[in-house]
Amino acid sequence: MVTLDYEQAQMEGPPFAVADREVRALLEGDWALQMLEGNAWFLQRGLSRLEEHVYRLSRSSAASGG
């Protein structure tokens, strides 16, 4: 899964900003999350900050009953 996180007030989506804490709050109970990559880079669209996160998701043992 790939997400982007930036100051939403600086640019209307899409793509929309999704913070790491939101991903973890929504998925961590059923999924084992492993962040594979996190790149910080700046756009020419007026953003002061943009972070791209790449996650590997796999069913957690609690969600699969094991």
N, CA, C and O atoms as a GROMACS GRO file, in nm:
protein
  264
    1MET      N    1   0.086  -0.115   0.000
    1MET     CA    2   0.000   0.000   0.000
    1MET      C    3   0.091   0.122   0.000
    1MET      O    4   0.192   0.126   0.070
    2VAL      N    5   0.055   0.221  -0.078
    2VAL     CA    6   0.131   0.345  -0.085
    2VAL      C    7   0.042   0.459  -0.039
    2VAL      O    8  -0.071   0.473  -0.085
    3THR      N    9   0.093   0.541   0.053
    3THR     CA   10   0.020   0.658   0.100
    3THR      C   11   0.106   0.782   0.084
    3THR      O   12   0.228   0.775   0.079
    4LEU      N   13   0.039   0.896   0.078
    4LEU     CA   14   0.105   1.026   0.076
    4LEU      C   15   0.057   1.104   0.196
    4LEU      O   16  -0.062   1.100   0.230
    5ASP      N   17   0.147   1.175   0.261
    5ASP     CA   18   0.110   1.260   0.374
    5ASP      C   19   0.167   1.399   0.349
    5ASP      O   20   0.286   1.415   0.325
    6TYR      N   21   0.080   1.498   0.356
    6TYR     CA   22   0.119   1.637   0.337
    6TYR      C   23   0.018   1.724   0.407
    6TYR      O   24  -0.083   1.675   0.457
    7GLU      N   25   0.045   1.854   0.412
    7GLU     CA   26  -0.048   1.948   0.473
    7GLU      C   27  -0.167   1.964   0.379
    7GLU      O   28  -0.157   2.030   0.276
    8GLN      N   29  -0.279   1.902   0.414
    8GLN     CA   30  -0.398   1.901   0.329
    8GLN      C   31  -0.446   2.042   0.296
    8GLN      O   32  -0.504   2.063   0.190
    9ALA      N   33  -0.423   2.139   0.383
    9ALA     CA   34  -0.466   2.277   0.359
    9ALA      C   35  -0.388   2.341   0.244
    9ALA      O   36  -0.434   2.441   0.188
   10GLN      N   37  -0.271   2.286   0.210
   10GLN     CA   38  -0.189   2.345   0.104
   10GLN      C   39  -0.227   2.297  -0.036
   10GLN      O   40  -0.189   2.359  -0.135
   11MET      N   41  -0.302   2.187  -0.044
   11MET     CA   42  -0.342   2.135  -0.174
   11MET      C   43  -0.464   2.047  -0.157
   11MET      O   44  -0.468   1.960  -0.070
   12GLU      N   45  -0.564   2.070  -0.241
   12GLU     CA   46  -0.681   1.982  -0.240
   12GLU      C   47  -0.645   1.854  -0.315
   12GLU      O   48  -0.575   1.858  -0.416
   13GLY      N   49  -0.692   1.742  -0.266
   13GLY     CA   50  -0.669   1.615  -0.335
   13GLY      C   51  -0.763   1.602  -0.453
   13GLY      O   52  -0.842   1.693  -0.477
   14PRO      N   53  -0.758   1.496  -0.526
   14PRO     CA   54  -0.670   1.383  -0.501
   14PRO      C   55  -0.528   1.408  -0.552
   14PRO      O   56  -0.509   1.495  -0.636
   15PRO      N   57  -0.432   1.336  -0.505
   15PRO     CA   58  -0.442   1.238  -0.396
   15PRO      C   59  -0.460   1.308  -0.262
   15PRO      O   60  -0.414   1.421  -0.244
   16PHE      N   61  -0.527   1.242  -0.170
   16PHE     CA   62  -0.553   1.298  -0.039
   16PHE      C   63  -0.447   1.252   0.061
   16PHE      O   64  -0.390   1.144   0.047
   17ALA      N   65  -0.422   1.336   0.159
   17ALA     CA   66  -0.322   1.304   0.261
   17ALA      C   67  -0.374   1.196   0.356
   17ALA      O   68  -0.489   1.202   0.401
   18VAL      N   69  -0.289   1.099   0.384
   18VAL     CA   70  -0.320   0.995   0.482
   18VAL      C   71  -0.195   0.978   0.570
   18VAL      O   72  -0.090   0.936   0.522
   19ALA      N   73  -0.208   1.012   0.697
   19ALA     CA   74  -0.095   1.006   0.790
   19ALA      C   75  -0.069   0.862   0.834
   19ALA      O   76  -0.160   0.779   0.835
   20ASP      N   77   0.055   0.834   0.871
   20ASP     CA   78   0.092   0.702   0.920
   20ASP      C   79   0.007   0.662   1.041
   20ASP      O   80  -0.034   0.547   1.051
   21ARG      N   81  -0.019   0.755   1.131
   21ARG     CA   82  -0.100   0.723   1.250
   21ARG      C   83  -0.241   0.680   1.212
   21ARG      O   84  -0.301   0.596   1.280
   22GLU      N   85  -0.296   0.736   1.103
   22GLU     CA   86  -0.429   0.697   1.057
   22GLU      C   87  -0.427   0.555   0.999
   22GLU      O   88  -0.517   0.475   1.026
   23VAL      N   89  -0.325   0.524   0.921
   23VAL     CA   90  -0.311   0.389   0.865
   23VAL      C   91  -0.304   0.288   0.978
   23VAL      O   92  -0.373   0.186   0.975
   24ARG      N   93  -0.221   0.316   1.077
   24ARG     CA   94  -0.205   0.223   1.189
   24ARG      C   95  -0.333   0.211   1.271
   24ARG      O   96  -0.368   0.101   1.314
   25ALA      N   97  -0.402   0.320   1.294
   25ALA     CA   98  -0.526   0.315   1.371
   25ALA      C   99  -0.633   0.232   1.300
   25ALA      O  100  -0.710   0.163   1.366
   26LEU      N  101  -0.638   0.239   1.168
   26LEU     CA  102  -0.740   0.167   1.092
   26LEU      C  103  -0.706   0.020   1.068
   26LEU      O  104  -0.797  -0.063   1.063
   27LEU      N  105  -0.580  -0.013   1.053
   27LEU     CA  106  -0.544  -0.146   1.005
   27LEU      C  107  -0.467  -0.233   1.104
   27LEU      O  108  -0.467  -0.355   1.089
   28GLU      N  109  -0.404  -0.175   1.204
   28GLU     CA  110  -0.310  -0.250   1.285
   28GLU      C  111  -0.372  -0.368   1.359
   28GLU      O  112  -0.302  -0.466   1.386
   29GLY      N  113  -0.499  -0.365   1.394
   29GLY     CA  114  -0.561  -0.477   1.463
   29GLY      C  115  -0.571  -0.603   1.379
   29GLY      O  116  -0.553  -0.714   1.431
   30ASP      N  117  -0.599  -0.587   1.250
   30ASP     CA  118  -0.619  -0.702   1.160
   30ASP      C  119  -0.501  -0.730   1.069
   30ASP      O  120  -0.492  -0.837   1.009
   31TRP      N  121  -0.411  -0.635   1.060
   31TRP     CA  122  -0.300  -0.648   0.966
   31TRP      C  123  -0.168  -0.622   1.038
   31TRP      O  124  -0.160  -0.536   1.126
   32ALA      N  125  -0.066  -0.697   0.999
   32ALA     CA  126   0.070  -0.669   1.044
   32ALA      C  127   0.129  -0.572   0.942
   32ALA      O  128   0.140  -0.605   0.824
   33LEU      N  129   0.165  -0.454   0.987
   33LEU     CA  130   0.215  -0.351   0.897
   33LEU      C  131   0.367  -0.341   0.906
   33LEU      O  132   0.423  -0.338   1.015
   34GLN      N  133   0.430  -0.337   0.793
   34GLN     CA  134   0.575  -0.316   0.788
   34GLN      C  135   0.601  -0.205   0.688
   34GLN      O  136   0.577  -0.222   0.568
   35MET      N  137   0.651  -0.090   0.736
   35MET     CA  138   0.681   0.018   0.643
   35MET      C  139   0.808  -0.019   0.567
   35MET      O  140   0.914  -0.040   0.626
   36LEU      N  141   0.795  -0.027   0.437
   36LEU     CA  142   0.907  -0.066   0.352
   36LEU      C  143   0.991   0.052   0.309
   36LEU      O  144   1.112   0.040   0.290
   37GLU      N  145   0.928   0.165   0.293
   37GLU     CA  146   0.998   0.280   0.240
   37GLU      C  147   0.929   0.406   0.288
   37GLU      O  148   0.806   0.408   0.302
   38GLY      N  149   1.004   0.508   0.314
   38GLY     CA  150   0.947   0.637   0.349
   38GLY      C  151   1.033   0.746   0.291
   38GLY      O  152   1.139   0.778   0.345
   39ASN      N  153   0.990   0.805   0.184
   39ASN     CA  154   1.065   0.910   0.117
   39ASN      C  155   1.003   1.046   0.146
   39ASN      O  156   0.882   1.062   0.133
   40ALA      N  157   1.084   1.141   0.183
   40ALA     CA  158   1.037   1.278   0.199
   40ALA      C  159   1.090   1.358   0.079
   40ALA      O  160   1.211   1.361   0.055
   41TRP      N  161   1.001   1.423   0.005
   41TRP     CA  162   1.042   1.505  -0.108
   41TRP      C  163   0.942   1.618  -0.127
   41TRP      O  164   0.828   1.609  -0.082
   42PHE      N  165   0.984   1.725  -0.193
   42PHE     CA  166   0.903   1.846  -0.207
   42PHE      C  167   0.851   1.858  -0.349
   42PHE      O  168   0.922   1.831  -0.446
   43LEU      N  169   0.726   1.901  -0.358
   43LEU     CA  170   0.665   1.919  -0.489
   43LEU      C  171   0.672   2.063  -0.534
   43LEU      O  172   0.692   2.154  -0.454
   44GLN      N  173   0.656   2.081  -0.662
   44GLN     CA  174   0.653   2.215  -0.719
   44GLN      C  175   0.512   2.271  -0.718
   44GLN      O  176   0.487   2.375  -0.779
   45ARG      N  177   0.418   2.205  -0.649
   45ARG     CA  178   0.278   2.248  -0.643
   45ARG      C  179   0.250   2.332  -0.519
   45ARG      O  180   0.134   2.350  -0.483
   46GLY      N  181   0.354   2.383  -0.453
   46GLY     CA  182   0.333   2.469  -0.339
   46GLY      C  183   0.330   2.398  -0.205
   46GLY      O  184   0.297   2.461  -0.104
   47LEU      N  185   0.362   2.270  -0.200
   47LEU     CA  186   0.363   2.198  -0.074
   47LEU      C  187   0.495   2.222  -0.002
   47LEU      O  188   0.602   2.224  -0.063
   48SER      N  189   0.486   2.241   0.129
   48SER     CA  190   0.608   2.257   0.207
   48SER      C  191   0.664   2.123   0.251
   48SER      O  192   0.781   2.113   0.290
   49ARG      N  193   0.580   2.017   0.244
   49ARG     CA  194   0.624   1.884   0.288
   49ARG      C  195   0.538   1.779   0.220
   49ARG      O  196   0.417   1.793   0.209
   50LEU      N  197   0.602   1.672   0.174
   50LEU     CA  198   0.531   1.556   0.120
   50LEU      C  199   0.609   1.432   0.159
   50LEU      O  200   0.730   1.423   0.133
   51GLU      N  201   0.542   1.337   0.221
   51GLU     CA  202   0.605   1.211   0.257
   51GLU      C  203   0.529   1.099   0.187
   51GLU      O  204   0.406   1.092   0.191
   52GLU      N  205   0.604   1.011   0.123
   52GLU     CA  206   0.547   0.894   0.060
   52GLU      C  207   0.588   0.774   0.143
   52GLU      O  208   0.706   0.755   0.172
   53HIS      N  209   0.490   0.691   0.182
   53HIS     CA  210   0.517   0.572   0.261
   53HIS      C  211   0.470   0.449   0.185
   53HIS      O  212   0.360   0.448   0.129
   54VAL      N  213   0.552   0.345   0.183
   54VAL     CA  214   0.518   0.219   0.119
   54VAL      C  215   0.513   0.112   0.228
   54VAL      O  216   0.611   0.094   0.301
   55TYR      N  217   0.400   0.042   0.239
   55TYR     CA  218   0.380  -0.059   0.342
   55TYR      C  219   0.363  -0.197   0.281
   55TYR      O  220   0.311  -0.212   0.170
   56ARG      N  221   0.407  -0.296   0.353
   56ARG     CA  222   0.375  -0.436   0.322
   56ARG      C  223   0.270  -0.478   0.425
   56ARG      O  224   0.295  -0.469   0.545
   57LEU      N  225   0.155  -0.522   0.380
   57LEU     CA  226   0.048  -0.566   0.468
   57LEU      C  227   0.036  -0.717   0.460
   57LEU      O  228   0.035  -0.774   0.351
   58SER      N  229   0.026  -0.780   0.574
   58SER     CA  230  -0.003  -0.923   0.579
   58SER      C  231  -0.098  -0.945   0.694
   58SER      O  232  -0.092  -0.875   0.795
   59ARG      N  233  -0.186  -1.041   0.680
   59ARG     CA  234  -0.285  -1.070   0.786
   59ARG      C  235  -0.210  -1.102   0.915
   59ARG      O  236  -0.118  -1.183   0.916
   60SER      N  237  -0.252  -1.038   1.023
   60SER     CA  238  -0.190  -1.067   1.151
   60SER      C  239  -0.245  -1.199   1.204
   60SER      O  240  -0.354  -1.241   1.164
   61SER      N  241  -0.171  -1.262   1.292
   61SER     CA  242  -0.214  -1.392   1.344
   61SER      C  243  -0.344  -1.380   1.423
   61SER      O  244  -0.422  -1.475   1.426
   62ALA      N  245  -0.368  -1.266   1.488
   62ALA     CA  246  -0.493  -1.245   1.563
   62ALA      C  247  -0.612  -1.241   1.470
   62ALA      O  248  -0.719  -1.293   1.502
   63ALA      N  249  -0.595  -1.179   1.353
   63ALA     CA  250  -0.707  -1.166   1.258
   63ALA      C  251  -0.737  -1.299   1.188
   63ALA      O  252  -0.851  -1.325   1.150
   64SER      N  253  -0.636  -1.382   1.173
   64SER     CA  254  -0.658  -1.508   1.102
   64SER      C  255  -0.696  -1.622   1.196
   64SER      O  256  -0.714  -1.736   1.152
   65GLY      N  257  -0.706  -1.591   1.324
   65GLY     CA  258  -0.749  -1.692   1.419
   65GLY      C  259  -0.637  -1.782   1.469
   65GLY      O  260  -0.662  -1.880   1.539
   66GLY      N  261  -0.511  -1.748   1.432
   66GLY     CA  262  -0.399  -1.833   1.471
   66GLY      C  263  -0.310  -1.775   1.574
   66GLY      O  264  -0.213  -1.839   1.614
   0.00000   0.00000   0.00000
